[in-house]
């Protein structure tokens, strides 16, 4: 069972991410803006593999080179460690794709 993090745990975890995310209305949120549409699609494809491994899927939208992401753990109605693991994976993937 996934455990819901309290506000103190969430704030600490937010401060440890390599790129900043915000907590808004019970979701971790971030906008990734890529150099190209192709890079945005690479990101989606790479992250989708990790989402399948985690059995944890984001709410995201893609418009051209921008991807807006919202994360939370629906079965606990809150934020879990898994949300932070996935958000950091997204940060790393974003940097890797944009640095190619």
Backbone as a printed PyTorch tensor [residue, N CA C, xyz], in Angstrom:
tensor([[[  0.8380,  -1.1900,   0.0000],
         [  0.0000,   0.0000,   0.0000],
         [  0.8820,   1.2520,   0.0000]],

        [[  0.5470,   2.1720,  -0.8240],
         [  1.2740,   3.4410,  -0.8950],
         [  0.8260,   4.3360,   0.2550]],

        [[  1.7930,   5.0620,   0.8230],
         [  1.4880,   5.9130,   1.9710],
         [  1.4210,   7.3790,   1.5620]],

        [[  0.4150,   8.0460,   2.0640],
         [  0.2180,   9.4720,   1.8310],
         [  1.2340,  10.2560,   2.6630]],

        [[  1.9290,  11.1830,   2.0170],
         [  2.8930,  12.0260,   2.7120],
         [  2.1750,  13.1980,   3.3670]],

        [[  2.6950,  13.6370,   4.5230],
         [  2.1200,  14.8180,   5.1610],
         [  2.7790,  16.0690,   4.5650]],

        [[  2.2700,  17.2400,   4.9280],
         [  2.7590,  18.4980,   4.3460],
         [  4.2470,  18.7160,   4.5640]],

        [[  4.7480,  18.3600,   5.7320],
         [  6.1770,  18.5280,   6.0270],
         [  7.0200,  17.6350,   5.1100]],

        [[  6.5920,  16.3930,   4.9250],
         [  7.3040,  15.4620,   4.0350],
         [  7.2570,  15.9500,   2.5870]],

        [[  6.1220,  16.4980,   2.1780],
         [  5.9810,  17.0120,   0.8120],
         [  6.9110,  18.1920,   0.5970]],

        [[  6.9190,  19.1430,   1.5220],
         [  7.7900,  20.3190,   1.3860],
         [  9.2570,  19.9210,   1.3280]],

        [[  9.6670,  18.9780,   2.1730],
         [ 11.0560,  18.5130,   2.1670],
         [ 11.3830,  17.8600,   0.8190]],

        [[ 10.4990,  17.0160,   0.3320],
         [ 10.7290,  16.3290,  -0.9360],
         [ 10.7460,  17.3050,  -2.1050]],

        [[  9.8850,  18.3150,  -2.0740],
         [  9.8850,  19.3360,  -3.1330],
         [ 11.2330,  20.0560,  -3.1870]],

        [[ 11.8030,  20.3360,  -2.0320],
         [ 13.0820,  21.0660,  -1.9780],
         [ 14.2530,  20.2290,  -2.4890]],

        [[ 14.0780,  18.9150,  -2.5640],
         [ 15.1650,  18.0290,  -2.9920],
         [ 15.1270,  17.6990,  -4.4840]],

        [[ 14.0910,  18.1280,  -5.1870],
         [ 14.0130,  17.8470,  -6.6260],
         [ 15.0370,  18.6780,  -7.3900]],

        [[ 15.5800,  18.1220,  -8.4650],
         [ 16.5980,  18.8240,  -9.2450],
         [ 16.0250,  19.9730, -10.0710]],

        [[ 14.7530,  19.9210, -10.4140],
         [ 14.0430,  21.0290, -11.0550],
         [ 12.7970,  21.2900, -10.2160]],

        [[ 12.3780,  22.5420, -10.1590],
         [ 11.2820,  22.8750,  -9.2530],
         [  9.9100,  22.4380,  -9.7900]],

        [[  9.1150,  21.9530,  -8.8840],
         [  7.7120,  21.6160,  -9.0960],
         [  6.9410,  22.4210,  -8.0630]],

        [[  5.6270,  22.5310,  -8.2550],
         [  4.8210,  23.2000,  -7.2460],
         [  3.6920,  22.2830,  -6.7910]],

        [[  3.2560,  22.4960,  -5.5750],
         [  2.1060,  21.7850,  -5.0360],
         [  0.9120,  22.7000,  -5.2250]],

        [[ -0.1190,  22.1910,  -5.9150],
         [ -1.2940,  22.9900,  -6.1930],
         [ -2.5240,  22.0980,  -6.1750]],

        [[ -3.4270,  22.3740,  -5.2610],
         [ -4.7110,  21.6700,  -5.1870],
         [ -4.5500,  20.1510,  -5.0970]],

        [[ -3.5490,  19.7140,  -4.3080],
         [ -3.3490,  18.2860,  -4.0900],
         [ -2.5550,  17.5730,  -5.1680]],

        [[ -1.9680,  18.3180,  -6.0890],
         [ -1.1740,  17.7410,  -7.1730],
         [  0.2150,  18.3690,  -7.1930]],

        [[  1.2100,  17.5780,  -7.5810],
         [  2.5150,  18.1250,  -7.9530],
         [  2.3750,  18.5450,  -9.4060]],

        [[  2.7670,  19.7800,  -9.7120],
         [  2.5830,  20.2930, -11.0740],
         [  3.8750,  20.8840, -11.6180]],

        [[  4.0560,  20.6860, -12.9220],
         [  5.2120,  21.2530, -13.6180],
         [  4.8920,  21.3770, -15.0930]],

        [[  5.4400,  22.4090, -15.7140],
         [  5.3880,  22.5710, -17.1620],
         [  6.7900,  22.3840, -17.7090]],

        [[  6.9100,  21.4690, -18.6520],
         [  8.1780,  21.2480, -19.3560],
         [  8.0410,  21.8680, -20.7380]],

        [[  8.9740,  22.7440, -21.0870],
         [  8.9670,  23.3770, -22.4060],
         [ 10.2260,  22.9300, -23.1480]],

        [[ 10.0200,  22.2700, -24.2700],
         [ 11.0990,  21.6740, -25.0510],
         [ 11.4820,  22.5610, -26.2380]],

        [[ 12.6450,  22.2880, -26.7990],
         [ 13.1000,  23.0370, -27.9750],
         [ 12.2470,  22.7110, -29.1940]],

        [[ 11.7660,  21.4580, -29.2630],
         [ 11.0030,  21.0250, -30.4380],
         [  9.8570,  20.1010, -30.0200]],

        [[  8.9180,  19.9490, -30.9170],
         [  7.8350,  18.9910, -30.7300],
         [  8.3900,  17.5790, -30.6270]],

        [[  9.3870,  17.2660, -31.4350],
         [  9.9770,  15.9290, -31.4270],
         [ 10.5730,  15.6040, -30.0580]],

        [[ 11.1990,  16.5790, -29.4210],
         [ 11.7530,  16.3570, -28.0840],
         [ 10.6420,  16.1050, -27.0630]],

        [[  9.5430,  16.8080, -27.1980],
         [  8.4090,  16.5880, -26.2930],
         [  7.8900,  15.1570, -26.4320]],

        [[  7.8180,  14.6680, -27.6470],
         [  7.3410,  13.2980, -27.8840],
         [  8.3570,  12.2800, -27.3610]],

        [[  9.6530,  12.5460, -27.5140],
         [ 10.6730,  11.6660, -26.9300],
         [ 10.4710,  11.5550, -25.4210]],

        [[ 10.2080,  12.6820, -24.7890],
         [  9.9630,  12.7240, -23.3530],
         [  8.7620,  11.8510, -22.9880]],

        [[  7.6710,  12.0390, -23.6830],
         [  6.4630,  11.2500, -23.4160],
         [  6.7540,   9.7630, -23.5590]],

        [[  7.4330,   9.3940, -24.6190],
         [  7.7430,   7.9750, -24.8400],
         [  8.6490,   7.4070, -23.7470]],

        [[  9.6790,   8.1540, -23.3630],
         [ 10.5950,   7.6800, -22.3210],
         [  9.8980,   7.5650, -20.9720]],

        [[  9.1450,   8.5800, -20.6180],
         [  8.4760,   8.5920, -19.3230],
         [  7.3810,   7.5300, -19.2650]],

        [[  6.7160,   7.2810, -20.3800],
         [  5.6300,   6.2890, -20.3710],
         [  6.1410,   4.8930, -20.0040]],

        [[  7.3650,   4.5800, -20.3700],
         [  7.9560,   3.2830, -20.0060],
         [  8.1180,   3.1980, -18.4900]],

        [[  8.6300,   4.2660, -17.8770],
         [  8.7990,   4.2950, -16.4220],
         [  7.4360,   4.2580, -15.7180]],

        [[  6.4590,   4.9300, -16.2700],
         [  5.1030,   4.9070, -15.6830],
         [  4.5520,   3.4910, -15.6600]],

        [[  4.7920,   2.7420, -16.7120],
         [  4.3310,   1.3590, -16.7700],
         [  5.0490,   0.5190, -15.7180]],

        [[  6.3660,   0.7190, -15.5680],
         [  7.1280,   0.0070, -14.5330],
         [  6.5830,   0.3080, -13.1400]],

        [[  6.2820,   1.5700, -12.8830],
         [  5.7940,   2.0100, -11.5770],
         [  4.3100,   1.6970, -11.3740]],

        [[  3.6090,   1.4100, -12.4600],
         [  2.1470,   1.3190, -12.4360],
         [  1.5780,   2.5990, -11.8090]],

        [[  2.0760,   3.7170, -12.3290],
         [  1.7110,   5.0390, -11.8120],
         [  1.7190,   5.9950, -12.9980]],

        [[  0.5850,   6.6070, -13.2840],
         [  0.4380,   7.3480, -14.5350],
         [  0.0260,   8.7930, -14.2740]],

        [[  0.6970,   9.7240, -14.9530],
         [  0.4060,  11.1440, -14.7370],
         [ -0.8120,  11.6030, -15.5400]],

        [[ -1.3170,  12.7270, -15.1210],
         [ -2.2320,  13.4830, -15.9740],
         [ -1.3220,  14.4700, -16.7020]],

        [[ -1.3240,  14.3920, -18.0270],
         [ -0.4810,  15.3290, -18.7660],
         [ -1.1400,  15.7270, -20.0710]],

        [[ -0.7870,  16.9160, -20.5120],
         [ -1.2580,  17.4020, -21.8020],
         [ -0.0470,  17.8830, -22.5850]],

        [[ -0.1580,  17.7570, -23.8900],
         [  0.9280,  18.1680, -24.7780],
         [  0.3630,  19.1070, -25.8320]],

        [[  0.9310,  20.3060, -25.8990],
         [  0.6350,  21.2340, -26.9790],
         [  1.9750,  21.6340, -27.5750]],

        [[  2.1920,  21.2070, -28.7970],
         [  3.4340,  21.4140, -29.5450],
         [  4.6460,  21.0190, -28.7050]],

        [[  5.4030,  21.9700, -28.1670],
         [  6.6430,  21.6420, -27.4570],
         [  6.5010,  21.7470, -25.9430]],

        [[  5.2840,  21.8270, -25.4590],
         [  5.0490,  21.9980, -24.0300],
         [  4.2330,  20.8400, -23.4750]],

        [[  4.6640,  20.3630, -22.3080],
         [  3.9360,  19.3000, -21.6100],
         [  3.6470,  19.7840, -20.1940]],

        [[  2.3770,  19.8150, -19.8630],
         [  1.9320,  20.1650, -18.5170],
         [  1.6210,  18.8690, -17.7850]],

        [[  2.2020,  18.7110, -16.5960],
         [  2.0860,  17.4640, -15.8380],
         [  1.4390,  17.7350, -14.4860]],

        [[  0.5560,  16.8160, -14.0870],
         [ -0.0120,  16.8000, -12.7430],
         [  0.1540,  15.3920, -12.1940]],

        [[  0.7230,  15.3020, -10.9840],
         [  0.9390,  14.0050, -10.3400],
         [  0.2770,  13.9640,  -8.9790]],

        [[ -0.3830,  12.8780,  -8.7020],
         [ -0.7510,  12.4880,  -7.3480],
         [ -1.0950,  11.0040,  -7.3780]],

        [[ -1.2330,  10.4390,  -6.2090],
         [ -1.5130,   9.0080,  -6.1030],
         [ -3.0020,   8.8610,  -5.8200]],

        [[ -3.7430,   8.5200,  -6.8580],
         [ -5.2010,   8.5270,  -6.7910],
         [ -5.7660,   7.5770,  -5.7440]],

        [[ -5.1530,   6.4090,  -5.5790],
         [ -5.7180,   5.4320,  -4.6500],
         [ -5.5660,   5.8270,  -3.1790]],

        [[ -4.7360,   6.8370,  -2.8820],
         [ -4.6430,   7.3420,  -1.5090],
         [ -5.1220,   8.7880,  -1.4130]],

        [[ -5.5540,   9.3390,  -2.5570],
         [ -6.0390,  10.7210,  -2.6200],
         [ -5.0220,  11.6920,  -2.0340]],

        [[ -3.7840,  11.5820,  -2.5030],
         [ -2.7370,  12.4660,  -2.0110],
         [ -1.4220,  12.2350,  -2.7220]],

        [[ -0.3760,  12.7560,  -2.1320],
         [  0.9750,  12.6680,  -2.6830],
         [  1.7310,  11.5660,  -1.9380]],

        [[  2.4230,  10.7170,  -2.7130],
         [  3.2440,   9.6460,  -2.1310],
         [  4.6790,   9.7830,  -2.6290]],

        [[  5.5650,   8.9530,  -2.0610],
         [  6.9620,   8.9220,  -2.5220],
         [  7.0340,   8.6240,  -4.0170]],

        [[  6.1210,   7.8240,  -4.4990],
         [  6.1010,   7.4530,  -5.9100],
         [  5.9550,   8.6800,  -6.8140]],

        [[  5.1790,   9.6630,  -6.3670],
         [  5.0350,  10.8930,  -7.1450],
         [  6.3620,  11.6300,  -7.2580]],

        [[  7.1280,  11.6140,  -6.1850],
         [  8.4320,  12.2750,  -6.2270],
         [  9.4570,  11.4740,  -7.0340]],

        [[  9.3850,  10.1670,  -6.9690],
         [ 10.2730,   9.3420,  -7.8010],
         [  9.9890,   9.5910,  -9.2820]],

        [[  8.7230,   9.6560,  -9.6320],
         [  8.3750,   9.8920, -11.0280],
         [  8.7100,  11.3240, -11.4510]],

        [[  8.4870,  12.2950, -10.5800],
         [  8.8110,  13.6800, -10.9420],
         [ 10.3120,  13.8590, -11.1530]],

        [[ 11.1340,  13.2270, -10.3130],
         [ 12.5880,  13.3440, -10.5050],
         [ 13.0170,  12.6170, -11.7770]],

        [[ 12.4010,  11.4840, -12.0740],
         [ 12.7030,  10.8060, -13.3370],
         [ 12.3620,  11.7180, -14.5190]],

        [[ 11.2370,  12.4240, -14.4300],
         [ 10.8690,  13.3690, -15.4910],
         [ 11.8940,  14.4870, -15.6050]],

        [[ 12.3570,  15.0150, -14.4710],
         [ 13.3780,  16.0640, -14.4910],
         [ 14.6400,  15.5930, -15.2080]],

        [[ 15.1000,  14.4180, -14.8490],
         [ 16.3210,  13.8660, -15.4450],
         [ 16.1280,  13.6170, -16.9380]],

        [[ 14.9870,  13.0860, -17.3020],
         [ 14.6930,  12.8000, -18.7020],
         [ 14.6290,  14.0980, -19.5030]],

        [[ 14.0020,  15.1090, -18.9550],
         [ 13.9200,  16.4080, -19.6180],
         [ 15.3120,  16.9610, -19.9040]],

        [[ 16.1540,  16.9780, -18.8700],
         [ 17.5170,  17.5070, -19.0450],
         [ 18.2940,  16.7190, -20.0970]],

        [[ 18.1630,  15.4050, -20.0430],
         [ 18.8830,  14.5380, -20.9890],
         [ 18.4500,  14.8200, -22.4280]],

        [[ 17.1770,  14.9400, -22.6650],
         [ 16.6650,  15.1780, -24.0140],
         [ 17.0580,  16.5750, -24.4960]],

        [[ 16.9520,  17.5510, -23.6460],
         [ 17.2610,  18.9200, -24.0460],
         [ 18.7580,  19.1490, -24.2330]],

        [[ 19.6070,  18.3190, -23.6270],
         [ 21.0510,  18.4440, -23.7580],
         [ 21.6250,  17.6760, -24.9610]],

        [[ 20.7610,  16.9150, -25.6470],
         [ 21.2560,  16.1190, -26.7960],
         [ 21.7070,  17.0170, -27.9290]]])
